[in-house]
Amino acid sequence: MLIQYEPSLFRSAAYDGAQEIGECCYSVSGNIWTIYHTEVDPAYGGQGIARKLVLAVKEAADEAGADVTSTCSYAYKVLGR
């Protein structure tokens, strides 16, 4: 299992070998990153992958000095706001 931050695609993605199994997508407006979609293949559910995807975006935003918000209900729950 690989969680990879992909800035050129504005997302983090999860891979099982060469197969993409999840993603967390965001948009950027000024200094605010908005997570709008998080999804993991149901076959991989219950492994904490979605949480890791959200946290990968949050970590990248923190490193960039950006604030993170969410319109994705799952990411909102993970971020605690």
N, C-alpha and C positions, 0 to 999 in steps of 0.2 A: 504494500500500500504506500503510495506516494502522494503527499499533499504538496502542490506546487503553486506558488504565486506567479501569475502571468500578467504583468502590468500592461503590456501592449494590448491585451484583450480585456482589461479592466475586470479581472476576476482571479479567484483562486480555483484550482481544480484538483480533483482526486482521481488517481489512476491506479488500476490493478493491472500491472504489466503495461501493455499498450492500450488497454481499454479505459476510456474515460467513464467514471462511475458517478461523478458529482461535480457541482460547481457552485460558486457563490459569486454573483455578479454585482457590480457597483457602478455608479456614475459619479462624475466629479463636477462640482460647480464651485469655482474659487478654491477656498480652503476646506470645503466640506465634501466628504465622500459619503454617498448614500447607497447603502446596500438595498437592492430592490428584489433580489431573487436568490434563493438557496434551494438546491435540490440534490438528492442522492438517490441512485437506483434503489428501488425497494428491496432488491435482493441483498443489499448491503446495510439495510436498516439496523438500528440498535447498536451500532459500533462506535458512535460518537464522531462519525465522519463529518456530518453537517456542522457540528460545533467547531471542529478543527478548521473547516473551511472559513467560517465566519471569523475565527480568531486569527487566521492567516491574513485576512484583509485588514483586520483591526491592527495587527502588528505592523503591517506595511504602512498604514496610515499614520500610526504613531511615529514611525521612523521618518516619515515625510513631513511631520509636524502638522498633519491635517486632523480635523475633527471628523468623527464618524456618527452618522445617524442611519436610520433604517425605515423603509416602508415595508420590508419583509417581516412578517410577524415572527418567524422563527429567529431571525437575527436580532430583532428587537428584544426578544426574551433572553437570548444569550448575552447581549450587551447590557441588559438590566436597565433599559430606559425606553 
